[in-house]
Amino acid sequence: MEQLKQTLTKIWQEPILVGHQYLPPKIYDLLWNITEGILTALLYPICIVVGVVSFLYYNLIKKGGKDLFKSSEEYNYEKILIVGSSSGIGRSLALEISSKFATRKNQKSLTLTLVGRNLAANEKLKEECSAIIKESHPVEDFEINVRQADVTNAERMKEIVNEMDYDCIIANAGVTIFVMMGDKKPSEFTTLEKIQMEFKCWETNLTGCTNTAFPAIERLIQDADNGNKKRRHVILTSSGTAYFPEMGLYPTAKSALIGIARNLRAKLESSPKYSNLRVSVLVPGWVHSSMSKAFPAKEMQLGMISSELAAKLTWSGIERDFEIIDISGVWGLIMRVFLKFPFNLSSSLVALLDR
Ligand SMILES: NC(=O)c1ccc[n+]([C@@H]2O[C@H](COP(=O)([O-])OP(=O)(O)OC[C@H]3O[C@@H](n4cnc5c(N)ncnc54)[C@H](OP(=O)(O)O)[C@@H]3O)[C@@H](O)[C@H]2O)c1
C-alpha cells in the first residue's frame, strides 16, 4: 500500500509521459488507452462545434456570405505539365484534358507536356491526344510535347518545369513497393530489402514530387513578383492511405504531401500579391492502374473506380480550384477511422497488415 502511494505520488509529481519508469509496461499502455479514449470522446463533440463555428465565421463573416451558394466556375488552363503521364491516372488526365479542349468553344489554344521515364508510352499517348483534338481544332491550335525524365533527378525536373510558362503543373508520379517488387511476392524479400525498397519508394513519392513542385512554386512567385497576374496552379498527387500513415513510407510520404500542399496554399493565400497562385492536393482511393494491378490483396481494394472517372473528377476539381480534391471515397473513410484508433490498437493493426 505504501509502495503504491509512493508510486502514485511520483507519477503525480512528474509528467505522465515518464510514468513508464514507475509502472509495469502493460499497465502504462492500458492507462494511455483509457486516456486516449476519454480524450477522443471529449474532443469529438468539441471538434464538431469548432468545425461548424469556423465554417460559419469564414463563409458568413470573413467572406460576407457571397461565395456560399455560388457554384464554382471552371477555369481553362492552357499550358499544362503532367508529370507521371505514361499510365494510369496521369494518362487518363491527358486524355480528359484533350477531350475537354476539343469540345470547348471558348479556349483557343492548348499546350500539353507529358513526362515520365517510359518515352514510348508517352509518345503513344501524344498520338492519342492529338487525334482527339484534331477532330475539332487545326494543328496550329495545340502543341503536345514529350519529355523523358526520372522525378528523382532534381536538376532535370527543374529544367522541365522552367521550359515554358506553364499555368498548370501536376506532380502525379508515384510508385508503391508492390510495383517495385515486380513479379516477386512480399515473402520473397528479406526485411532489410523491404525497408530499403520503402526508402526508395519515399524518394519517388516525396522527393520526386517536391522536385517538381518546389521549382514550379519558385518560378510562379518570381513571375507574380514581376507583375504576372494570370492564374497558375500546382497540384500534388497524394493518396487515401495518407490518412493512416503508419502503414509504411508510401502513406507517410503521401501524408506529407497533403501537409505540404495545404501549407503552401495557406502561405500564398495570406499574401494578396500571390492571390493568382493556387496549390491543391489530389487524394485518390483505389483507381484501376498499373499501380493497383500490382497490389497483392485484391480483396482490400474497396471502392475501386476507373482511371477515366478518376481523371474526370480530378480535372473538374483542378479547374474549380478545390484545395483538397478528395476522390478516395470509402477507402479514405476507412483510413480516417483507422487514424482515430488509440496507438495500441493501430499498432496491432499495422503489424497485421505488414505480415
Ligand atoms: N491507383 C491507385 O489506386 C492510387 C491510389 C492512390 C494514389 N495514387 C497515386 O496516383 C498517382 C498515379 O498513379 P497510378 O495509379 O496512375 O499508377 P501508375 O499507372 O503506375 O502510374 C504511375 C506514373 O508515375 C510515373 N512514375 C513512377 N515513377 C517515376 C519516376 N521515378 N520518374 C518519373 N515518373 C515516374 C510513371 O511513369 P514512368 O513509368 O513512365 O516513369 C507513371 O506514369 C501516383 O502518385 C500514385 O501514388 C494511385
Ligand as a Chemical Component Dictionary entry (heavy atoms), coordinates in Angstrom:
data_LIG
# 
_chem_comp.id                   LIG 
_chem_comp.type                 NON-POLYMER 
_chem_comp.pdbx_formal_charge   0 
_chem_comp.three_letter_code    LIG 
# 
loop_
_chem_comp_atom.comp_id 
_chem_comp_atom.atom_id 
_chem_comp_atom.alt_atom_id 
_chem_comp_atom.type_symbol 
_chem_comp_atom.charge 
_chem_comp_atom.model_Cartn_x 
_chem_comp_atom.model_Cartn_y 
_chem_comp_atom.model_Cartn_z 
_chem_comp_atom.pdbx_ordinal 
LIG N1  N1  N 0  -4.066 3.719 -58.436 1  
LIG C1  C1  C 0  -4.375 3.919 -57.202 2  
LIG O1  O1  O 0  -5.161 3.166 -56.639 3  
LIG C2  C2  C 0  -3.812 5.120 -56.473 4  
LIG C3  C3  C 0  -4.319 5.398 -55.199 5  
LIG C4  C4  C 0  -3.848 6.491 -54.506 6  
LIG C5  C5  C 0  -2.877 7.311 -55.071 7  
LIG N2  N2  N 1  -2.382 7.007 -56.304 8  
LIG C6  C6  C 0  -1.347 7.913 -56.830 9  
LIG O2  O2  O 0  -1.727 8.350 -58.128 10 
LIG C7  C7  C 0  -0.554 8.637 -58.890 11 
LIG C8  C8  C 0  -0.654 7.932 -60.228 12 
LIG O3  O3  O 0  -0.593 6.526 -60.007 13 
LIG P1  P1  P 0  -1.366 5.494 -60.934 14 
LIG O4  O4  O 0  -2.330 4.768 -60.106 15 
LIG O5  O5  O -1 -1.817 6.129 -62.163 16 
LIG O6  O6  O 0  -0.160 4.456 -61.178 17 
LIG P2  P2  P 0  0.646  4.066 -62.495 18 
LIG O7  O7  O 0  -0.271 3.649 -63.558 19 
LIG O8  O8  O 0  1.681  3.113 -62.015 20 
LIG O9  O9  O 0  1.338  5.451 -62.930 21 
LIG C9  C9  C 0  2.429  5.973 -62.237 22 
LIG C10 C10 C 0  3.036  7.064 -63.082 23 
LIG O10 O10 O 0  4.128  7.614 -62.352 24 
LIG C11 C11 C 0  5.270  7.631 -63.193 25 
LIG N3  N3  N 0  6.496  7.414 -62.418 26 
LIG C12 C12 C 0  6.722  6.488 -61.451 27 
LIG N4  N4  N 0  7.970  6.591 -61.013 28 
LIG C13 C13 C 0  8.549  7.597 -61.702 29 
LIG C14 C14 C 0  9.831  8.175 -61.709 30 
LIG N5  N5  N 0  10.816 7.741 -60.893 31 
LIG N6  N6  N 0  10.091 9.198 -62.565 32 
LIG C15 C15 C 0  9.127  9.656 -63.395 33 
LIG N7  N7  N 0  7.892  9.157 -63.433 34 
LIG C16 C16 C 0  7.614  8.123 -62.605 35 
LIG C17 C17 C 0  5.070  6.512 -64.185 36 
LIG O11 O11 O 0  5.757  6.830 -65.387 37 
LIG P3  P3  P 0  7.043  6.045 -65.949 38 
LIG O12 O12 O 0  6.909  4.618 -65.551 39 
LIG O13 O13 O 0  6.978  6.306 -67.412 40 
LIG O14 O14 O 0  8.216  6.723 -65.317 41 
LIG C18 C18 C 0  3.565  6.546 -64.402 42 
LIG O15 O15 O 0  3.232  7.431 -65.424 43 
LIG C19 C19 C 0  0.635  8.178 -58.055 44 
LIG O16 O16 O 0  1.213  9.289 -57.418 45 
LIG C20 C20 C 0  0.004  7.264 -57.026 46 
LIG O17 O17 O 0  0.762  7.204 -55.857 47 
LIG C21 C21 C 0  -2.838 5.948 -57.013 48 
# 
loop_
_chem_comp_bond.comp_id 
_chem_comp_bond.atom_id_1 
_chem_comp_bond.atom_id_2 
_chem_comp_bond.value_order 
_chem_comp_bond.pdbx_ordinal 
LIG N1  C1  SING 1  
LIG C1  O1  DOUB 2  
LIG C1  C2  SING 3  
LIG C2  C3  SING 4  
LIG C2  C21 DOUB 5  
LIG C3  C4  DOUB 6  
LIG C4  C5  SING 7  
LIG C5  N2  DOUB 8  
LIG N2  C6  SING 9  
LIG N2  C21 SING 10 
LIG C6  O2  SING 11 
LIG C6  C20 SING 12 
LIG O2  C7  SING 13 
LIG C7  C8  SING 14 
LIG C7  C19 SING 15 
LIG C8  O3  SING 16 
LIG O3  P1  SING 17 
LIG P1  O4  DOUB 18 
LIG P1  O5  SING 19 
LIG P1  O6  SING 20 
LIG O6  P2  SING 21 
LIG P2  O7  DOUB 22 
LIG P2  O8  SING 23 
LIG P2  O9  SING 24 
LIG O9  C9  SING 25 
LIG C9  C10 SING 26 
LIG C10 O10 SING 27 
LIG C10 C18 SING 28 
LIG O10 C11 SING 29 
LIG C11 N3  SING 30 
LIG C11 C17 SING 31 
LIG N3  C12 SING 32 
LIG N3  C16 SING 33 
LIG C12 N4  DOUB 34 
LIG N4  C13 SING 35 
LIG C13 C14 SING 36 
LIG C13 C16 DOUB 37 
LIG C14 N5  SING 38 
LIG C14 N6  DOUB 39 
LIG N6  C15 SING 40 
LIG C15 N7  DOUB 41 
LIG N7  C16 SING 42 
LIG C17 O11 SING 43 
LIG C17 C18 SING 44 
LIG O11 P3  SING 45 
LIG P3  O12 DOUB 46 
LIG P3  O13 SING 47 
LIG P3  O14 SING 48 
LIG C18 O15 SING 49 
LIG C19 O16 SING 50 
LIG C19 C20 SING 51 
LIG C20 O17 SING 52 
# 
